[in-house]
Amino acid sequence: MKKNLEIIEFEDKETKAGKAYNRFKTNEGWISCFNSKDCEMLRGFKGKSASVELIEQGDFKNIKKCYGEAGNEDANVEVVKIGDTKASNNKNATMYTSYAKDIFTHIYAAESMNSQEKMQEAITLVKQAKEAFE
């Protein structure tokens, strides 16, 4: 289920098998997250609310996915259009879009930019990398 959670604090943990994960203290108690990218994003929301996909398994709650900063009670996610990525225009568009998404995920927690500015920064960095490898 998709919902907004206030991230109060977090702690690094490790499973018995040695896999790293995070536990987040939220307005609904302690909740675990096992996806490293989502854990990294959520750590940036300490003291704020995040929109997440929550899975409940018995008494346990796990965060499956972080969508970003919570927007409202319905946990709407802002969609940022990044332009035309048809394969006919650029056969590598999907790969570059994926890179932009990865970079955007890492810089999303930056306080100084809005979502559109963050995505534009990610796209600029991907273009710079693309040019460097051509």
Backbone as JSON, one array per atom type, in Angstrom:
{
  "sequence": "MKKNLEIIEFEDKETKAGKAYNRFKTNEGWISCFNSKDCEMLRGFKGKSASVELIEQGDFKNIKKCYGEAGNEDANVEVVKIGDTKASNNKNATMYTSYAKDIFTHIYAAESMNSQEKMQEAITLVKQAKEAFE",
  "N": [[0.84, -1.17, 0.0], [0.46, 2.25, -0.74], [1.76, 5.03, 0.94], [2.29, 7.95, 3.04], [5.07, 8.53, 5.08], [6.54, 9.81, 8.03], [9.92, 10.31, 8.44], [11.8, 9.78, 11.12], [14.2, 8.95, 12.34], [17.03, 6.82, 11.61], [18.69, 3.61, 11.4], [21.59, 1.69, 10.7], [21.64, -1.68, 9.82], [22.19, -5.27, 9.84], [21.48, -8.34, 8.26], [21.2, -11.76, 9.49], [22.47, -13.21, 7.58], [24.33, -11.46, 6.69], [23.62, -9.35, 5.01], [23.26, -5.93, 4.32], [20.94, -3.53, 5.62], [18.44, -1.02, 6.34], [16.8, 0.33, 9.21], [14.01, 2.28, 9.82], [12.84, 4.76, 11.91], [9.63, 5.75, 12.18], [6.59, 7.72, 11.97], [4.84, 5.68, 12.34], [6.13, 3.79, 13.79], [8.99, 1.51, 13.98], [10.32, 0.58, 10.86], [11.51, -1.59, 8.38], [13.81, -1.5, 5.57], [15.05, -2.99, 2.7], [16.16, -2.53, 0.22], [18.91, -1.11, -1.22], [19.15, 1.3, -2.74], [16.7, 2.57, -2.24], [16.91, 2.79, 0.53], [19.03, 4.6, 0.73], [17.86, 6.87, -0.43], [15.75, 7.31, 1.37], [17.13, 7.92, 3.74], [17.83, 10.51, 3.29], [15.54, 11.86, 3.87], [15.26, 12.32, 6.54], [13.6, 13.73, 9.23], [11.61, 14.64, 7.64], [8.76, 13.95, 5.49], [8.12, 11.05, 3.52], [7.0, 9.55, 0.49], [5.99, 6.28, 0.19], [6.01, 2.77, -0.76], [4.48, 0.39, 1.06], [4.78, -2.75, 2.62], [3.05, -5.13, 4.42], [3.7, -7.81, 6.48], [2.43, -10.01, 8.39], [3.27, -9.2, 11.65], [5.23, -7.52, 10.82], [6.46, -4.66, 9.05], [7.57, -3.54, 5.96], [9.43, -1.35, 3.88], [8.99, -1.2, 0.55], [9.46, 0.41, -1.68], [10.64, 3.69, -2.33], [9.17, 6.67, -3.25], [9.79, 9.3, -3.18], [9.65, 12.67, -1.9], [6.9, 13.25, 0.27], [3.83, 14.34, -0.99], [1.1, 14.85, -0.54], [-1.89, 13.82, 1.26], [-2.75, 11.66, -0.25], [-0.46, 10.65, -1.27], [0.6, 11.46, -3.78], [2.71, 11.37, -6.63], [5.08, 13.43, -8.11], [5.38, 13.82, -11.54], [7.94, 14.08, -13.79], [8.48, 15.31, -16.88], [10.82, 14.43, -19.26], [11.31, 14.76, -21.89], [11.37, 13.69, -25.38], [11.98, 10.33, -25.87], [12.11, 8.43, -27.87], [13.06, 5.43, -29.5], [13.71, 5.62, -32.17], [14.76, 8.14, -32.42], [17.06, 8.1, -30.87], [19.06, 5.5, -30.34], [20.12, 4.75, -27.91], [18.61, 5.93, -25.97], [17.02, 4.83, -23.89], [18.94, 3.73, -22.19], [20.37, 6.07, -21.44], [18.31, 7.47, -20.2], [17.89, 5.8, -18.05], [20.34, 6.13, -16.71], [20.07, 8.85, -16.04], [17.92, 8.67, -14.27], [19.1, 7.18, -12.2], [21.11, 8.97, -11.33], [19.48, 11.13, -10.62], [18.1, 9.98, -8.47], [20.14, 9.89, -6.56], [20.73, 12.59, -6.15], [18.37, 13.59, -5.27], [17.72, 14.22, -2.62], [18.83, 16.68, -2.18], [18.61, 19.87, -0.78], [18.53, 22.35, -1.98], [17.34, 22.51, -4.52], [14.42, 22.28, -6.67], [12.23, 19.58, -7.78], [12.13, 19.57, -10.62], [14.47, 21.04, -11.26], [16.37, 19.31, -10.17], [16.06, 17.03, -11.8], [16.79, 18.15, -14.26], [19.49, 18.72, -13.69], [20.45, 16.11, -13.37], [20.06, 15.13, -15.99], [21.79, 16.83, -17.39], [24.26, 16.0, -16.34], [24.31, 13.35, -17.31], [24.43, 13.86, -20.07], [26.94, 15.07, -20.2], [28.55, 12.91, -19.45], [27.97, 11.15, -21.55], [29.02, 12.56, -23.77], [31.71, 12.49, -23.07], [32.37, 9.83, -23.44], [32.09, 9.43, -26.13]],
  "CA": [[0.0, 0.0, 0.0], [1.22, 3.49, -0.85], [1.41, 5.99, 1.99], [3.3, 8.9, 3.47], [5.64, 8.26, 6.4], [7.52, 10.75, 8.53], [11.17, 9.63, 8.77], [12.29, 10.43, 12.33], [15.61, 8.59, 12.42], [17.31, 5.52, 10.99], [19.88, 2.92, 11.88], [22.15, 0.67, 9.83], [21.51, -3.03, 10.38], [22.69, -6.35, 8.99], [20.76, -9.6, 8.49], [22.06, -12.86, 9.95], [23.25, -13.65, 6.42], [25.33, -10.44, 6.38], [23.13, -8.34, 4.07], [22.98, -4.64, 4.96], [19.64, -2.9, 5.44], [18.19, 0.07, 7.28], [15.53, 0.41, 9.95], [13.62, 3.68, 9.9], [11.85, 5.11, 12.91], [8.65, 6.59, 11.5], [5.4, 8.05, 12.75], [4.13, 4.42, 12.54], [7.04, 2.86, 14.45], [10.18, 1.09, 13.23], [10.01, -0.13, 9.63], [12.75, -1.96, 7.68], [13.92, -1.37, 4.12], [16.17, -3.85, 2.3], [16.69, -2.1, -1.07], [19.95, -0.12, -0.89], [18.85, 2.59, -3.36], [15.6, 3.18, -1.5], [17.45, 3.15, 1.85], [19.82, 5.81, 0.55], [16.92, 7.96, -0.66], [15.0, 7.55, 2.61], [18.0, 8.57, 4.73], [17.8, 11.94, 2.99], [14.27, 12.43, 4.31], [15.22, 12.41, 8.01], [12.93, 14.95, 9.66], [10.62, 14.99, 6.62], [7.88, 12.85, 5.11], [8.4, 10.43, 2.23], [5.96, 8.71, -0.1], [6.58, 4.94, 0.08], [5.19, 1.57, -0.93], [4.64, -0.35, 2.3], [4.3, -4.13, 2.62], [2.86, -5.66, 5.77], [3.79, -9.26, 6.54], [2.19, -10.33, 9.8], [3.56, -8.07, 12.52], [6.34, -6.75, 10.25], [6.23, -3.73, 7.95], [8.78, -3.27, 5.18], [9.31, -0.39, 2.79], [9.38, -1.84, -0.71], [9.9, 1.41, -2.64], [10.5, 5.1, -1.96], [8.82, 7.47, -4.42], [10.27, 10.66, -3.02], [9.05, 13.47, -0.84], [5.45, 13.15, 0.35], [3.19, 15.54, -1.51], [-0.18, 15.1, 0.12], [-2.44, 12.66, 1.95], [-2.89, 10.55, -1.19], [0.9, 10.27, -1.69], [0.78, 11.66, -5.21], [4.1, 11.49, -7.02], [5.26, 14.38, -9.2], [5.95, 13.22, -12.74], [8.75, 15.07, -14.48], [8.67, 14.93, -18.27], [12.19, 14.76, -19.64], [11.43, 14.91, -23.34], [11.11, 12.57, -26.27], [13.04, 9.31, -25.8], [11.8, 7.36, -28.82], [14.25, 4.71, -29.96], [14.05, 6.07, -33.51], [15.56, 9.36, -32.29], [18.34, 7.79, -30.25], [18.99, 4.08, -29.97], [20.58, 4.59, -26.53], [17.8, 6.8, -25.11], [16.6, 4.11, -22.69], [20.11, 3.63, -21.32], [20.65, 7.39, -20.88], [17.22, 7.77, -19.28], [18.17, 5.02, -16.84], [21.42, 6.82, -16.01], [19.51, 10.08, -15.47], [17.12, 8.25, -13.12], [20.03, 6.81, -11.13], [21.73, 10.19, -10.81], [18.41, 11.87, -9.97], [17.85, 9.34, -7.18], [21.2, 10.25, -5.63], [20.73, 14.01, -5.81], [17.01, 13.98, -4.92], [17.64, 14.76, -1.25], [19.42, 18.02, -2.12], [17.64, 20.85, -0.28], [18.59, 23.62, -2.7], [16.71, 22.48, -5.83], [13.13, 21.61, -6.76], [12.31, 18.33, -8.54], [12.46, 19.86, -12.02], [15.88, 21.41, -11.31], [17.15, 18.11, -9.88], [16.04, 16.19, -13.0], [17.61, 18.82, -15.27], [20.88, 18.5, -13.3], [20.76, 14.71, -13.69], [20.16, 15.02, -17.45], [23.02, 17.51, -17.77], [25.38, 15.12, -15.98], [24.32, 12.23, -18.25], [24.92, 14.38, -21.35], [28.38, 15.25, -20.07], [29.16, 11.58, -19.48], [27.8, 10.63, -22.92], [30.01, 13.23, -24.62], [33.06, 12.04, -22.67], [32.6, 8.48, -23.93], [31.95, 9.36, -27.6]],
  "C": [[0.89, 1.23, 0.0], [0.78, 4.44, 0.24], [2.58, 6.9, 2.29], [3.76, 8.54, 4.88], [6.6, 9.37, 6.77], [8.75, 9.95, 8.96], [11.81, 10.39, 9.94], [13.79, 10.19, 12.51], [15.79, 7.25, 11.74], [18.55, 4.91, 11.6], [20.29, 1.86, 10.86], [22.07, -0.67, 10.54], [22.1, -4.03, 9.39], [21.9, -7.61, 9.32], [21.73, -10.65, 9.01], [22.94, -13.37, 8.83], [24.27, -12.6, 5.98], [24.9, -9.37, 5.4], [22.75, -7.07, 4.82], [21.56, -4.18, 4.65], [19.51, -1.77, 6.44], [16.85, -0.15, 7.97], [15.25, 1.89, 10.12], [12.57, 3.84, 10.99], [10.92, 6.11, 12.25], [7.52, 6.94, 12.46], [4.54, 6.81, 12.99], [5.01, 3.37, 13.2], [8.22, 2.52, 13.56], [9.76, 0.25, 12.04], [11.32, -0.38, 8.89], [12.65, -1.69, 6.19], [15.19, -2.12, 3.71], [16.79, -3.45, 0.97], [17.66, -0.94, -0.83], [19.66, 1.25, -1.51], [17.74, 3.31, -2.62], [16.05, 3.59, -0.1], [18.21, 4.47, 1.76], [18.9, 7.02, 0.38], [16.2, 8.33, 0.64], [15.85, 8.23, 3.69], [18.02, 10.09, 4.53], [16.53, 12.63, 3.46], [14.15, 12.48, 5.84], [14.63, 13.77, 8.41], [11.85, 15.42, 8.69], [9.71, 13.79, 6.38], [8.21, 12.36, 3.71], [7.19, 9.62, 1.79], [6.58, 7.34, -0.37], [5.53, 3.89, -0.27], [5.5, 0.69, 0.27], [4.05, -1.75, 2.15], [4.19, -4.59, 4.06], [2.83, -7.18, 5.69], [3.65, -9.67, 8.0], [2.39, -9.1, 10.65], [4.64, -7.14, 11.95], [5.86, -5.85, 9.12], [7.57, -3.48, 7.28], [8.47, -2.23, 4.12], [9.85, -1.05, 1.54], [10.0, -0.83, -1.66], [9.7, 2.8, -2.05], [10.26, 5.88, -3.24], [9.34, 8.9, -4.33], [9.55, 11.37, -1.88], [7.53, 13.37, -0.9], [4.84, 14.46, -0.12], [1.89, 15.88, -0.82], [-0.68, 13.8, 0.72], [-2.55, 11.43, 1.05], [-1.55, 10.05, -1.71], [1.06, 10.36, -3.2], [2.26, 11.87, -5.51], [4.19, 12.44, -8.2], [5.94, 13.66, -10.36], [6.68, 14.32, -13.49], [8.98, 14.57, -15.89], [10.06, 15.36, -18.7], [12.38, 14.81, -21.15], [11.21, 13.6, -24.07], [12.27, 11.58, -26.21], [12.73, 8.14, -26.73], [13.08, 6.73, -29.34], [14.68, 5.18, -31.34], [14.9, 7.33, -33.48], [16.96, 9.08, -31.76], [18.28, 6.35, -29.76], [19.43, 3.81, -28.53], [19.74, 5.39, -25.53], [17.39, 6.1, -23.81], [17.75, 4.01, -21.7], [20.4, 4.99, -20.65], [19.56, 7.82, -19.91], [17.43, 7.04, -17.97], [19.3, 5.68, -16.04], [20.9, 8.09, -15.33], [18.69, 9.76, -14.23], [18.03, 7.91, -11.94], [20.67, 8.04, -10.5], [20.69, 11.01, -10.05], [18.11, 11.31, -8.59], [18.88, 9.77, -6.15], [21.17, 11.72, -5.23], [19.36, 14.48, -5.33], [16.92, 14.65, -3.55], [18.24, 16.16, -1.12], [18.34, 19.04, -1.77], [17.51, 22.05, -1.22], [17.88, 23.64, -4.04], [15.33, 21.86, -5.75], [13.28, 20.39, -7.66], [12.69, 18.55, -9.99], [13.94, 20.2, -12.17], [16.78, 20.2, -11.07], [17.22, 17.21, -11.11], [16.89, 16.82, -14.09], [19.09, 18.64, -14.98], [21.31, 17.08, -13.65], [20.94, 14.54, -15.2], [21.44, 15.68, -17.94], [24.24, 16.63, -17.49], [25.47, 13.92, -16.92], [24.84, 12.68, -19.61], [26.44, 14.57, -21.33], [29.11, 13.92, -20.13], [29.11, 10.99, -20.88], [28.85, 11.22, -23.84], [31.42, 12.76, -24.31], [33.38, 10.67, -23.23], [32.48, 8.35, -25.45], [33.25, 9.63, -28.3]]
}
